[in-house]
Amino acid sequence: MLLIPSIDLRGGRCVRLLKGDFAAETRYDLEPALLLQRYRGCGASWLHIVDLDGARDGLLANRSVIAALAEQSGIALQVGGGVRRRDVAADLLDLGVGRVVVGSAAVEAADEVSSWLAEFGPERVCLAFDVRHDAAGTPLLQTRGWRQATPLTLWNGVERYLAAGLRHVLCTDIERDGALTGPNVALYREAAARFPQIRWQASGGVADIANLHALAAAGAAAAISGKALLEDRLPMEELQPFLRDA
């Protein structure tokens, strides 16, 4: 399993939100470029970038920062937040981004996004399915920066893209995001069992090395970590087995 460090951008700065709440923001006094260099120096081969302004407003608001990060060598970027139109996805890929992450549009415009998989290739498009669980424990999809509920289950969302060759899915358990309470291992175990052909990226709740081992055992192909890495909760000497390119 691959560990993918995450940088969340808001107004060009590195921040973290708690459970997707823009009113519960922690700002870090770290330049995005320096943070990229830090993670690259530790051996990370991929970096996950989220344009939080874009996720909320539907516009790629941190493009200049992302463009500067994409110029750095030795690490590949996957970028999401506001990727709701083909021209935005194409622009990011032209900037040198390795993979675009599509969230709201993947739920709301399945036919359109399926055409992006065909045009750009399944290795260059990752679908981001963000979930909250209902009273019965069913993972239901959320859109628009996690502010809008839908009746679609995670499983419905994936099934619509299988024929299009879907390869990468980033699934965030919103209630775990930024909370350092541990990931929802059962969710990713079920996801990997239902759709073993998908390379699942687990996001939300990673707090320690034991969490990474648990996600690997559950069948996740990658784990996203933002806050735990920013706050040095994951000892770098123990991370090396999870930083080799998959």
C-alpha positions as CSV (number, residue, x, y, z in Angstrom):
1,M,0.0,0.0,0.0
2,L,1.2,3.5,-0.9
3,L,1.1,6.4,1.5
4,I,0.1,9.7,-0.4
5,P,0.7,12.9,1.6
6,S,-1.9,15.5,1.2
7,I,-1.8,19.3,1.0
8,D,-5.1,21.2,1.2
9,L,-5.0,24.7,-0.3
10,R,-7.2,27.6,0.7
11,G,-6.3,31.1,-0.5
12,G,-2.9,29.7,-1.5
13,R,-2.0,28.5,2.0
14,C,-1.8,25.1,3.6
15,V,-4.8,24.4,5.8
16,R,-6.8,21.5,7.2
17,L,-10.5,21.3,7.8
18,L,-12.3,19.2,10.4
19,K,-14.9,17.0,8.8
20,G,-15.0,19.3,5.8
21,D,-16.2,22.3,7.9
22,F,-14.8,25.6,6.5
23,A,-15.4,27.2,9.9
24,A,-13.2,24.6,11.5
25,E,-10.0,25.4,9.8
26,T,-6.4,25.0,11.0
27,R,-3.8,27.0,9.1
28,Y,-0.2,25.8,8.9
29,D,2.7,28.2,8.5
30,L,4.2,26.2,5.7
31,E,4.8,27.1,2.1
32,P,3.2,24.5,-0.2
33,A,6.5,24.2,-2.3
34,L,8.5,23.6,0.8
35,L,6.1,21.0,2.0
36,L,6.3,19.2,-1.3
37,Q,10.1,19.2,-1.1
38,R,9.8,17.8,2.4
39,Y,7.6,14.9,1.3
40,R,9.7,14.3,-1.8
41,G,12.8,14.1,0.4
42,C,11.1,11.5,2.6
43,G,10.6,9.3,-0.5
44,A,7.0,10.1,-1.4
45,S,6.3,9.4,-5.1
46,W,2.8,11.0,-5.2
47,L,1.3,14.1,-3.6
48,H,-2.4,14.7,-3.2
49,I,-3.5,18.3,-3.7
50,V,-7.0,19.6,-2.8
51,D,-8.1,23.1,-3.9
52,L,-10.6,23.7,-1.1
53,D,-11.8,26.9,-2.6
54,G,-12.5,25.0,-5.8
55,A,-14.3,22.3,-4.0
56,R,-16.6,24.8,-2.4
57,D,-17.1,27.2,-5.3
58,G,-16.6,25.0,-8.4
59,L,-13.7,27.1,-9.7
60,L,-10.0,26.2,-9.7
61,A,-9.0,29.0,-7.4
62,N,-5.4,28.0,-6.6
63,R,-4.3,27.3,-10.1
64,S,-1.0,29.4,-9.9
65,V,0.1,27.5,-6.8
66,I,-0.8,24.1,-8.4
67,A,1.1,25.1,-11.6
68,A,4.2,25.9,-9.6
69,L,4.0,22.6,-7.7
70,A,3.5,20.7,-10.9
71,E,6.8,22.1,-12.2
72,Q,8.7,20.3,-9.5
73,S,10.4,17.1,-10.5
74,G,10.6,13.8,-8.7
75,I,7.0,13.6,-7.5
76,A,3.7,13.2,-9.2
77,L,0.6,15.2,-8.3
78,Q,-3.0,14.2,-8.2
79,V,-5.2,17.3,-7.9
80,G,-8.9,17.7,-7.0
81,G,-11.3,20.4,-5.9
82,G,-13.4,22.2,-8.5
83,V,-12.7,19.7,-11.4
84,R,-16.3,19.8,-12.7
85,R,-15.6,20.5,-16.4
86,R,-13.6,18.9,-19.1
87,D,-11.5,22.0,-19.8
88,V,-10.5,22.2,-16.1
89,A,-9.4,18.6,-16.1
90,A,-7.5,19.1,-19.4
91,D,-5.8,22.3,-18.1
92,L,-4.5,20.5,-15.0
93,L,-3.2,17.6,-17.0
94,D,-1.5,20.1,-19.5
95,L,0.1,21.8,-16.5
96,G,1.9,18.5,-15.7
97,V,-0.5,17.1,-13.1
98,G,-0.3,13.3,-13.2
99,R,-3.9,12.6,-12.2
100,V,-7.0,14.7,-11.8
101,V,-9.5,13.9,-9.0
102,V,-13.1,14.4,-9.9
103,G,-15.7,14.6,-7.1
104,S,-19.1,16.3,-7.5
105,A,-19.1,15.9,-11.3
106,A,-18.5,12.2,-10.9
107,V,-21.8,11.9,-9.0
108,E,-23.8,14.5,-11.0
109,A,-22.6,13.9,-14.6
110,A,-21.6,10.3,-15.0
111,D,-21.9,10.2,-18.8
112,E,-19.7,13.3,-19.1
113,V,-17.0,12.0,-16.7
114,S,-17.1,8.6,-18.3
115,S,-16.0,10.3,-21.5
116,W,-13.0,11.8,-19.6
117,L,-11.9,8.4,-18.6
118,A,-12.0,7.4,-22.3
119,E,-10.2,10.5,-23.5
120,F,-7.5,10.9,-20.8
121,G,-7.2,7.3,-19.8
122,P,-8.1,5.5,-16.5
123,E,-4.7,6.1,-15.0
124,R,-5.1,9.9,-15.2
125,V,-8.5,10.2,-13.7
126,C,-9.4,9.3,-10.1
127,L,-13.0,9.6,-8.9
128,A,-13.5,11.0,-5.4
129,F,-16.5,9.6,-3.6
130,D,-17.1,11.2,-0.3
131,V,-19.5,9.5,2.1
132,R,-21.5,9.9,5.2
133,H,-23.2,6.8,6.7
134,D,-26.9,6.8,7.3
135,A,-28.5,5.2,10.4
136,A,-28.3,1.8,8.8
137,G,-24.6,2.2,8.2
138,T,-24.9,2.6,4.4
139,P,-22.3,4.9,2.8
140,L,-24.1,7.7,1.0
141,L,-22.4,10.1,-1.4
142,Q,-22.0,13.8,-0.7
143,T,-21.2,16.5,-3.2
144,R,-20.4,20.2,-3.4
145,G,-17.6,20.3,-0.9
146,W,-19.5,17.8,1.3
147,R,-22.4,20.2,1.8
148,Q,-25.0,18.4,-0.3
149,A,-26.4,14.9,0.5
150,T,-27.5,12.5,-2.2
151,P,-29.5,9.2,-2.2
152,L,-26.7,7.4,-4.1
153,T,-24.6,4.8,-2.3
154,L,-20.9,4.5,-2.7
155,W,-21.6,1.2,-4.5
156,N,-24.0,2.8,-6.9
157,G,-21.4,5.4,-7.7
158,V,-18.7,2.9,-8.6
159,E,-21.0,0.6,-10.6
160,R,-21.8,3.4,-13.0
161,Y,-18.2,3.6,-14.1
162,L,-17.1,0.0,-14.4
163,A,-17.8,-0.2,-18.1
164,A,-15.8,2.9,-18.7
165,G,-12.7,1.2,-17.2
166,L,-12.6,3.0,-13.9
167,R,-9.3,2.2,-12.1
168,H,-8.8,4.7,-9.2
169,V,-11.3,5.7,-6.5
170,L,-10.5,8.0,-3.6
171,C,-13.1,7.4,-0.8
172,T,-13.3,9.8,2.1
173,D,-15.3,9.0,5.2
174,I,-16.2,12.6,6.0
175,E,-16.8,12.0,9.7
176,R,-13.2,10.8,10.1
177,D,-11.6,13.5,8.0
178,G,-9.1,15.6,10.0
179,A,-10.3,14.0,13.3
180,L,-7.3,11.7,13.8
181,T,-9.7,9.0,15.2
182,G,-8.5,6.2,12.9
183,P,-9.8,5.3,9.5
184,N,-13.0,3.3,8.8
185,V,-11.2,0.1,8.0
186,A,-14.4,-1.9,7.6
187,L,-15.6,0.5,4.8
188,Y,-12.4,-0.1,2.8
189,R,-12.4,-3.8,3.4
190,E,-16.0,-4.0,2.0
191,A,-15.1,-1.7,-0.9
192,A,-12.1,-3.9,-1.8
193,A,-14.2,-7.1,-1.5
194,R,-17.0,-5.7,-3.7
195,F,-14.7,-4.2,-6.3
196,P,-11.3,-5.8,-6.3
197,Q,-10.5,-4.4,-9.7
198,I,-10.5,-0.8,-8.2
199,R,-7.4,0.7,-6.7
200,W,-9.0,2.2,-3.5
201,Q,-7.4,5.2,-1.9
202,A,-8.5,5.5,1.7
203,S,-8.9,9.0,3.2
204,G,-10.0,10.2,6.6
205,G,-8.8,9.5,10.1
206,V,-5.2,8.2,9.7
207,A,-3.5,8.8,13.0
208,D,-0.7,6.3,13.4
209,I,1.4,3.6,11.7
210,A,-1.0,0.9,13.0
211,N,-3.8,2.5,10.9
212,L,-1.7,2.2,7.8
213,H,-1.0,-1.5,8.4
214,A,-4.8,-2.0,9.0
215,L,-5.7,-0.3,5.7
216,A,-3.1,-2.4,3.8
217,A,-4.6,-5.6,5.3
218,A,-8.1,-4.4,4.3
219,G,-7.0,-4.2,0.7
220,A,-6.5,-0.4,0.2
221,A,-4.1,0.4,-2.6
222,A,-3.2,3.8,-1.0
223,A,-3.9,5.9,2.0
224,I,-4.1,9.7,2.0
225,S,-2.7,11.5,5.1
226,G,-2.7,15.2,5.7
227,K,-3.0,16.2,9.3
228,A,-1.1,13.3,10.9
229,L,1.9,14.1,8.6
230,L,1.7,17.8,9.2
231,E,1.7,17.3,13.0
232,D,4.5,14.7,12.9
233,R,2.4,11.9,14.2
234,L,3.8,9.4,11.8
235,P,7.5,8.7,12.4
236,M,9.3,8.9,9.1
237,E,11.6,5.9,9.8
238,E,8.4,3.8,10.0
239,L,6.9,5.1,6.9
240,Q,9.4,3.8,4.3
241,P,7.5,0.6,3.5
242,F,4.5,2.8,2.5
243,L,6.4,5.3,0.4
244,R,7.7,3.1,-2.3
245,D,5.9,3.7,-5.6
246,A,3.2,1.1,-6.2
